[in-house]
Amino acid sequence: MNFVADKSRLKYLLFSKVNNSHNRINTEKEMGEREIARKRRIWFPGATFHIMERGIRRQAIYEEEGDYQIFKAILEKCLEKYGCRLQAYCMMTNHFHLLLETSDVDVSKFMKQLANCYAIYFNKKHGYKGHLFEGRYKSCLVETDEYFLQTSRYKKIEQSVSIVGARRCSREARHAAIECAKEYATRDVTVISGMAKGVDSYAHTACIKSGGYTIAILANGLDICYPKEHDTLMEKIIETGVVLSEYPPGVQPSQYRFPRRNRLICAWSDEVVVIGAGHGSGALITAEYAKKYGRRVYIK
């Protein structure tokens, strides 16, 4: 006997026939399969989506550095194949986020290709079987500039370096700061500094010009630009990276706050590069914090 639910809701319940029996059907096998049609996703050519897909049971989908690289390679091939444009992405241990602008191909085809190809690689590489991802991927249509900006700034910092040094630096120190920041930026390593005069500002600027991601950690409230002449630099850092402070708005910079700020610069970094620092300078204080925290220190 077949019972069909409201077709407008696209739900169907299938029941097995019972031959002259009054026994209640109480198992899923006897009841047959229950199929509930999924809600159709919204899509149109040129639409931009914030997409998230998670590992099944929240398990890791990347187990080593090579997994991240293979995923990015597969992602690039899918982008080329389907003509989509990737605005931003973030890979966490057990899930990933994409800010994806589609072309004339339904985003579901793109995601099916991406997930299937990576799952085949991952299972073969690590000797697993079965599903890698948890159910359907989640997608939200990006309809406002605010949502787009919020999502595009979501970034996982996989590697970071702090570049600090003298405020009144030599020509050699300036050149070293610029070249060092360029090198790290091209390797997709986040450059962290304190937005001070000299080495700090050269490192931030070189990173931005090289298309890198930079973080400025301040010794004052975020509503205050110090030094004042770095207001343009601060705006550029906010546009392409982030500015951080442990102090609330209105707090002015002071002598004892700079060493405290330096400990945060170290805490956020995997390694520290000190350039052209003189005896007793704040940059050398940063190096001492780095040693205390077990960070690698390079002095130039």
C-alpha positions as CSV (number, residue, x, y, z in Angstrom):
1,M,0.0,0.0,0.0
2,N,1.5,3.4,-1.0
3,F,0.8,6.7,0.8
4,V,1.8,9.9,-0.9
5,A,2.1,13.1,1.2
6,D,1.4,16.6,0.0
7,K,3.1,16.9,-3.4
8,S,3.6,20.7,-3.0
9,R,6.1,19.9,-0.2
10,L,7.8,17.2,-2.3
11,K,7.7,14.6,0.5
12,Y,7.0,11.0,-0.2
13,L,6.6,8.1,2.2
14,L,6.9,4.6,0.9
15,F,5.5,1.7,2.8
16,S,5.9,-2.0,2.0
17,K,2.9,-4.1,1.3
18,V,1.7,-6.4,4.1
19,N,0.3,-9.7,2.9
20,N,-2.7,-10.6,5.1
21,S,-0.9,-9.5,8.3
22,H,-2.0,-7.3,11.1
23,N,1.5,-7.0,12.5
24,R,2.7,-3.4,12.7
25,I,5.6,-2.5,10.4
26,N,8.2,-1.2,12.9
27,T,11.5,-1.4,11.1
28,E,13.1,0.9,8.6
29,K,13.8,-2.0,6.3
30,E,10.1,-3.1,6.3
31,M,9.0,0.5,5.8
32,G,11.2,0.9,2.8
33,E,13.0,4.1,2.1
34,R,11.9,7.5,3.2
35,E,12.9,10.3,0.8
36,I,12.5,13.9,1.6
37,A,13.3,16.3,-1.2
38,R,15.9,18.9,-0.3
39,K,15.1,22.5,-0.5
40,R,16.4,23.8,-3.8
41,R,19.4,26.2,-3.4
42,I,19.2,29.8,-4.7
43,W,21.5,30.3,-7.6
44,F,21.9,32.6,-10.6
45,P,24.8,33.5,-12.9
46,G,27.2,35.9,-11.2
47,A,25.9,35.2,-7.7
48,T,28.5,35.3,-4.8
49,F,28.2,32.8,-2.0
50,H,29.8,32.3,1.4
51,I,30.3,28.6,1.5
52,M,31.4,26.4,4.4
53,E,32.0,22.6,4.4
54,R,33.0,20.6,7.5
55,G,34.5,17.2,8.0
56,I,32.2,14.4,9.0
57,R,31.6,14.3,12.8
58,R,33.8,17.4,12.9
59,Q,36.9,15.3,12.1
60,A,40.0,16.8,10.5
61,I,40.1,17.2,6.8
62,Y,43.7,18.2,6.7
63,E,46.3,16.1,8.6
64,E,49.5,17.5,7.3
65,E,50.9,20.5,5.4
66,G,50.7,18.7,2.1
67,D,47.0,18.3,2.4
68,Y,46.5,22.0,2.4
69,Q,48.6,22.4,-0.7
70,I,46.7,19.6,-2.6
71,F,43.4,21.1,-1.6
72,K,44.5,24.5,-3.0
73,A,45.7,22.9,-6.2
74,I,42.3,21.1,-6.7
75,L,40.5,24.4,-5.8
76,E,42.5,26.2,-8.5
77,K,41.6,23.6,-11.1
78,C,37.9,23.8,-10.3
79,L,38.0,27.6,-10.5
80,E,39.6,27.3,-14.0
81,K,37.2,24.6,-15.1
82,Y,33.9,26.3,-14.0
83,G,35.0,29.9,-14.6
84,C,34.4,30.9,-11.0
85,R,36.2,33.7,-9.1
86,L,37.5,33.1,-5.6
87,Q,37.3,36.3,-3.5
88,A,38.6,34.9,-0.3
89,Y,39.1,31.5,1.4
90,C,40.0,30.1,4.8
91,M,41.2,26.6,5.6
92,M,40.7,25.4,9.2
93,T,41.7,21.9,10.5
94,N,38.2,20.4,10.1
95,H,36.4,22.8,7.7
96,F,36.9,25.4,5.1
97,H,35.3,28.7,4.0
98,L,35.0,30.0,0.4
99,L,33.8,33.4,-0.8
100,L,33.0,32.4,-4.3
101,E,31.6,34.4,-7.2
102,T,30.0,32.0,-9.7
103,S,29.8,32.2,-13.5
104,D,27.2,30.6,-15.6
105,V,27.5,27.2,-13.9
106,D,25.5,26.2,-10.8
107,V,27.7,26.4,-7.7
108,S,26.6,22.9,-6.7
109,K,28.5,21.4,-9.6
110,F,31.6,23.3,-8.6
111,M,31.3,22.1,-5.0
112,K,30.7,18.5,-6.0
113,Q,33.8,18.4,-8.1
114,L,35.9,20.0,-5.4
115,A,34.7,17.8,-2.6
116,N,34.9,14.5,-4.6
117,C,38.3,15.1,-5.9
118,Y,39.8,16.1,-2.6
119,A,38.0,13.2,-0.7
120,I,39.5,10.7,-3.2
121,Y,43.0,12.1,-2.6
122,F,42.6,12.3,1.2
123,N,41.2,8.8,1.7
124,K,43.9,7.3,-0.5
125,K,46.7,9.3,1.1
126,H,45.7,8.4,4.7
127,G,44.2,5.0,4.2
128,Y,40.6,6.0,5.1
129,K,37.3,4.9,3.6
130,G,33.8,6.4,3.5
131,H,32.6,10.0,3.5
132,L,35.1,12.8,4.3
133,F,32.6,15.7,4.5
134,E,29.5,16.1,6.7
135,G,26.3,16.1,4.6
136,R,25.6,19.1,2.4
137,Y,27.8,22.1,2.3
138,K,26.3,25.3,3.7
139,S,26.0,28.3,1.5
140,C,24.7,31.8,2.0
141,L,24.0,34.2,-0.8
142,V,26.1,37.4,-0.3
143,E,23.7,40.3,-0.9
144,T,25.3,43.2,0.9
145,D,28.6,44.9,0.9
146,E,28.9,44.6,4.7
147,Y,28.5,40.8,4.5
148,F,31.1,40.6,1.7
149,L,33.6,42.6,3.6
150,Q,33.0,40.7,6.8
151,T,33.5,37.4,5.0
152,S,36.5,38.5,3.0
153,R,38.4,39.4,6.1
154,Y,38.0,36.0,7.7
155,K,41.5,34.6,7.5
156,K,43.5,31.9,9.1
157,I,47.0,32.9,9.9
158,E,49.0,29.8,9.2
159,Q,52.5,31.4,9.5
160,S,53.6,34.7,10.9
161,V,56.7,36.8,11.4
162,S,57.3,40.0,13.3
163,I,59.7,42.5,11.8
164,V,60.8,45.1,14.3
165,G,63.7,47.5,14.6
166,A,65.1,51.0,15.1
167,R,62.9,54.0,14.6
168,R,65.8,56.1,13.3
169,C,67.2,53.4,11.1
170,S,70.0,53.5,8.6
171,R,69.7,53.1,4.8
172,E,70.9,49.6,5.1
173,A,68.3,48.8,7.8
174,R,65.5,50.3,5.7
175,H,66.6,48.2,2.7
176,A,66.7,45.0,4.9
177,A,63.3,45.7,6.3
178,I,61.7,46.2,2.9
179,E,63.4,43.1,1.3
180,C,62.6,41.0,4.3
181,A,58.9,41.9,4.3
182,K,58.6,41.4,0.6
183,E,60.1,37.9,0.9
184,Y,57.7,36.8,3.6
185,A,54.7,38.4,1.9
186,T,55.4,36.4,-1.3
187,R,55.5,33.2,0.8
188,D,52.1,34.0,2.2
189,V,53.5,34.6,5.7
190,T,51.7,37.3,7.7
191,V,54.0,40.2,8.7
192,I,53.4,41.7,12.1
193,S,54.8,44.9,13.5
194,G,54.0,47.9,15.7
195,M,53.4,50.7,13.1
196,A,56.1,52.8,14.6
197,K,58.5,55.0,12.6
198,G,61.4,53.4,10.8
199,V,61.7,49.6,10.4
200,D,58.1,49.0,11.5
201,S,56.5,51.3,8.9
202,Y,58.8,50.0,6.1
203,A,57.9,46.4,6.9
204,H,54.1,47.2,6.8
205,T,54.4,49.2,3.6
206,A,56.5,46.6,1.8
207,C,54.2,43.8,2.8
208,I,51.1,45.7,1.5
209,K,52.8,46.6,-1.8
210,S,53.7,42.9,-2.3
211,G,50.1,41.8,-1.8
212,G,50.7,40.3,1.6
213,Y,48.7,40.3,4.9
214,T,50.0,42.5,7.7
215,I,49.0,43.1,11.3
216,A,49.8,46.2,13.4
217,I,49.6,45.9,17.1
218,L,49.3,49.2,18.9
219,A,50.3,50.6,22.3
220,N,47.2,52.8,22.5
221,G,43.4,52.7,21.7
222,L,42.3,51.9,18.2
223,D,40.8,55.3,17.8
224,I,44.2,56.9,18.0
225,C,46.9,56.9,15.3
226,Y,50.4,57.0,16.6
227,P,52.5,58.5,15.2
228,K,50.0,60.9,13.7
229,E,51.8,61.0,10.3
230,H,51.0,57.3,9.9
231,D,47.2,57.8,9.4
232,T,47.4,56.9,5.7
233,L,49.5,53.8,6.6
234,M,47.0,52.8,9.3
235,E,44.1,53.1,6.8
236,K,45.9,50.8,4.3
237,I,46.6,48.2,7.0
238,I,43.0,48.2,7.9
239,E,42.0,47.7,4.2
240,T,44.3,44.8,3.6
241,G,45.0,43.4,7.1
242,V,44.1,44.2,10.7
243,V,45.0,46.6,13.5
244,L,44.9,45.3,17.0
245,S,45.2,46.7,20.5
246,E,44.6,45.4,24.1
247,Y,43.6,48.9,25.2
248,P,40.1,50.5,24.9
249,P,39.4,53.6,22.8
250,G,40.8,56.8,24.2
251,V,43.9,55.3,25.8
252,Q,47.0,57.4,24.8
253,P,50.4,55.8,24.1
254,S,52.9,56.0,26.9
255,Q,56.4,54.8,27.6
256,Y,55.5,51.7,29.6
257,R,52.8,50.6,27.2
258,F,55.3,50.0,24.3
259,P,57.2,47.1,26.0
260,R,53.8,45.6,26.9
261,R,52.8,45.9,23.3
262,N,56.0,44.1,22.2
263,R,55.1,41.0,24.2
264,L,51.9,40.7,22.1
265,I,53.9,41.1,18.8
266,C,56.0,38.1,19.9
267,A,53.0,36.1,21.1
268,W,51.3,36.4,17.6
269,S,54.5,35.5,15.7
270,D,56.2,32.2,14.8
271,E,59.5,34.0,14.5
272,V,61.0,37.5,15.1
273,V,63.3,39.5,12.9
274,V,65.1,42.4,14.6
275,I,66.7,44.9,12.2
276,G,69.2,47.6,13.1
277,A,68.3,47.8,16.8
278,G,70.6,49.7,19.1
279,H,71.5,48.8,22.7
280,G,68.4,49.1,25.1
281,S,66.0,49.6,22.2
282,G,62.4,48.4,22.3
283,A,63.2,46.0,19.4
284,L,65.7,44.2,21.6
285,I,63.1,44.0,24.3
286,T,60.9,42.3,21.8
287,A,63.7,39.8,21.1
288,E,63.9,39.0,24.8
289,Y,60.2,38.3,24.9
290,A,60.6,36.1,21.8
291,K,63.2,34.0,23.5
292,K,61.0,33.7,26.6
293,Y,58.1,32.5,24.4
294,G,60.3,30.0,22.5
295,R,60.1,31.9,19.2
296,R,62.9,31.8,16.6
297,V,64.9,35.1,16.6
298,Y,67.0,36.6,13.8
299,I,69.0,39.7,14.3
300,K,70.2,41.7,11.3
